Amino acid sequence: MITIPPIWSLALFGALFGAIIGSFVATLVLRWPAGQSVARGRSACDGCGKALSAIDLVPLASFVAYRGRARCCGAPIAGLHPLTEALAAAIGAAAFGLAPMPDALAGALFGWILLTLALLDWRHLWLPEPLTIGLAIAGLAIGWLGIGAPLPDRLIGGIAGFVVFEAIRLGYRWLRGREGMGGGDVRLFGAIGLWLGWRALPIVLLMASLAGLAWALVLVVGRKGPVGKVPFGAFLSLAAWLVWLIP
């Protein structure tokens, strides 16, 4: 009889559960900016609008089995679906495989919310207020339960993150006469402080800034036109979860 080590069992559970979460996240990212309801109505084909059955909604497997096309009409399935499911599965596997409970559950939740924010910012330059505030409240709740960074460190981190980014935003607007940073970035950095504590904020900011600069250089070297608005919230989200994962 083959015995699966407990760590691999937990990682597998995290991956499977994460893929399911990823399916919901992909639907949210596609529907929310378009003003469509995420919670109401059955999932429908993007091509013909036909209601999808359970066999069409198996994360990753359905996409592979039908070669990236809808079973009902053959229309291409948006690549966002398998990408998001794979990323959410990787987050779940890493969190449950590398961290003890209940830290693993908290870290996976942190990663899945950040993934949603990163995708929304990357695609639409939008960090919804309900989601950033929800992330902040979840960080406070996790700290109150005694999981991860101490609650005082989180409170200082939340205040410091918000104040620093708000000062940068206002300062830029005063100097240049236009907005250089959205309020969503401010709320997101404050929420990250409420999750990781104030000591982690400098490294998160450094990593996100380097990643954003690297992306801007890629655009310039690739001659894809002038660098417009950079989805800095996506880089903040990536940096924050990596800091949680590799403390």
Beta strands, then each sheet from edge to edge (+ up, - down):
end
